[in-house]
Each structure stands twice: as C-alpha cells, then as structure tokens.
Amino acid sequence: MSYNTIAQCATDDALFQRVRAAVSTQAGAPSPPDPYAYKIVWPLSGASDVEAAYASALAAGNENPGGDETVITDGMILSGVQANWPSPP
C-alpha cells in the first residue's frame, strides 16, 4: 500500500465524480452530494482492493484509472460508499 497511490486516487476527478454519482443514489443523500462524497473518497481510496487496482493501472500506463470501470468497478465504489456512509446524528 502506498500513500502516494492513495493520494492520487483520492484526488482523481473522474473517480470523485463516480463517487458523487454513487452517493446521490443512496437513501437520504443530500443535494448536492459533495459533502458526503468528500468524506467517502479518502477511505474508499485507501481500501486495499481499490488502492491495489489503482496502483496496478498506473503501473500499466492507464492514464484514467479513476474513470476506467474495469479498474475501479461500480461495485467497489458502491461498497465503499455503503461502508463509509455517515451515521445519523
């Protein structure tokens, strides 16, 4: 696991847009979904499967790993959103 890879992944705009889309599909999601997406994108990026897939894609020369659904799947994103969904106050 590399902190550099996690940082690149968490600041990948294409991935962030996909996280926003996933957040917007969840019950009780705010509009706009950005506050939740910002809180979720970092732990999602640090998940071992996401970090490994992102690192592998970078090593293979993929210039858009966050937007490539074969690298980070929608299922991986949804799992990360659900696992990191904020608890109600």
N, C-alpha and C positions, 0 to 999 in steps of 0.2 A: 504494500500500500504506500502510495506516495502523496504527501501533502500537496505537491505541485500539481499532480493529476487531479486531486480533489478540487483544488482552487480553479484549475482550468475548466473542469466540468461544471462547477457551481456558478461560474461566470459566463458560461456558454449561452448566448442569447437564444439560439434555436432550442436548446434544452429548456431554458426558462419559459419560453412560450408554450412548450408542450406541457410543462408543469402547471402553468396558468390554466391551460385548457382542461387538464385533469381536475384541478381544484374547482373549476367552475361547474363540473358535473356532479360534485358531491353535495349531498343534502346540507343545507344551512350555509353554503358558501356565500361569501359576501360578493357584492358587485361594486367595484372591480375586484377580482380575486388576488390582486398583487400582495396585500399584507400576508395572506396565508402562504402564497407561493414563495415569497422571500424567506419565510420561516422553514419551509419544507425543502427547498432546493439544496441547502447545505447538508443536512443529514442524508438526503437521498444521494447526493454526490459522494458521500463517504461510505455508503453501503458497499460491502465488499464486491458484490456482483456488478454493481454499476461502475465502481472505480476500475475494476479489472477489465470490463468490456471497453470502457473509455480509453484506458491506457493501451490496450491491445489495438484499438482502432487508430490511435495516434501513431503507434509504432509501425503500423501498416501503411501510414501515409494518408489516412482518411482525413480530409480537410473539413468535414462537417459531422463529427461523431455525435454531437448532441441532437442533430436533426435527422440522423440516419436511424430509421426504425429497426434496422437489422442489428444495430449496435446496442442502443438502449431501447428496449421494446416498450410499447404502451403498457404492457403488464407490469414491467419493472417500475415504471413511473407510478401507475395506479397503486401498486403495493407500497411504494414509498410514501405516497400521499396518505393512504389509509393508516399506515403505521405511525406517521408523524402528525396526524390531524390533531390540532389543539383541543385540549379538554375544555368543556364549557366552564365558565367562571363560577 
